[in-house]
Amino acid sequence: MLFMLMATDADNSHEARIKARPRHLARLQELQAQNRLVLAGPNPLPDDDSRFSGSLVIADFESLDEAQAWAEQDPYVDAGVYEEILIRPFKKVLPDD
């Protein structure tokens, strides 16, 4: 089942984000290698593509509990980048696969 994980960055977390980014991307690449990742990316701040306000991940998990557990183990959580993560089921309509 697809889930949307929408994270909001904590204030002043840019440096922590940069340091944790390689480990964060490695986890996303692992999902991609398992054909479970639909999309992932940061939320850029207006007029500044180098700073971000959060992240969006849409991926396939067995359950909400599995999605929550995966999100809680993200390096951005350990680094204090994320202030909160909203997780909801997601229904993909387009594009058709």
C-alpha positions as MATLAB code, in Angstrom:
seq = 'MLFMLMATDADNSHEARIKARPRHLARLQELQAQNRLVLAGPNPLPDDDSRFSGSLVIADFESLDEAQAWAEQDPYVDAGVYEEILIRPFKKVLPDD';
ca = [
       0.000    0.000    0.000;
       1.286    3.463   -0.823;
       1.920    6.007    1.909;
       2.804    9.678    1.808;
       5.399   10.800    4.338;
       5.488   14.597    4.543;
       8.103   15.952    6.916;
       8.533   19.491    8.174;
      12.029   20.686    9.018;
      12.857   22.159   12.406;
      14.082   25.740   12.531;
      17.797   26.190   11.842;
      18.271   22.579   10.705;
      19.992   23.298    7.375;
      23.498   22.279    8.499;
      22.198   19.086   10.122;
      20.339   18.297    6.885;
      23.511   18.650    4.829;
      25.477   16.341    7.162;
      22.791   13.632    7.281;
      21.863   13.821    3.575;
      24.126   10.978    2.289;
      22.629    8.496    4.788;
      19.102    9.774    4.089;
      19.589    9.296    0.328;
      21.048    5.805    0.848;
      17.804    4.712    2.547;
      15.748    6.137   -0.296;
      17.961    4.374   -2.838;
      17.355    1.133   -0.941;
      13.581    1.618   -1.339;
      14.121    2.375   -5.013;
      16.179   -0.799   -5.499;
      13.259   -2.731   -3.970;
      10.850   -1.041   -6.456;
       8.938    0.489   -3.532;
       9.742    4.172   -4.065;
       7.282    6.248   -6.120;
       8.950    9.626   -5.552;
      10.985   11.592   -3.055;
      12.253   15.125   -2.772;
      12.691   18.198   -0.603;
      10.368   21.154   -0.276;
      12.461   24.141   -1.393;
      11.916   27.453    0.314;
      10.507   30.165   -1.956;
      13.224   31.857   -4.008;
      15.981   29.674   -2.557;
      16.600   26.243   -4.106;
      19.496   25.593   -1.717;
      17.407   25.674    1.494;
      14.493   23.456    2.355;
      11.455   23.392    4.626;
      10.790   19.654    4.574;
      10.562   16.497    2.496;
       7.998   14.382    0.700;
       8.317   10.628    0.184;
       5.719    8.385   -1.424;
       6.532    4.711   -1.103;
       5.043    1.253   -0.740;
       4.836   -0.177    2.782;
       2.927   -3.172    4.131;
       1.141   -1.048    6.735;
       0.957    2.321    8.438;
       3.018    0.842   11.280;
       5.783   -0.153    8.839;
       5.752    3.306    7.237;
       5.961    4.906   10.694;
       8.833    2.659   11.757;
      10.712    3.399    8.528;
      10.207    7.148    8.983;
      11.355    7.069   12.612;
      14.660    5.460   11.550;
      15.486    8.192    9.020;
      18.883    9.842    9.580;
      17.145   13.223    9.398;
      15.162   12.272   12.505;
      18.339   11.299   14.381;
      20.017   14.547   13.271;
      17.114   16.704   14.451;
      16.235   17.890   10.944;
      12.583   16.912   11.058;
      10.241   18.627   13.485;
       7.314   16.390   12.519;
       6.340   13.745    9.979;
       2.792   13.345    8.711;
       2.061    9.874    7.313;
      -1.097    9.108    5.354;
      -2.232    6.444    2.882;
      -1.800    7.619   -0.710;
      -3.784    6.646   -3.788;
      -1.865    7.079   -7.028;
      -4.129    8.007   -9.927;
      -1.709    9.213  -12.612;
       0.492    8.522  -14.374;
      -0.575    5.027  -15.316;
       2.164    2.446  -15.023;
];
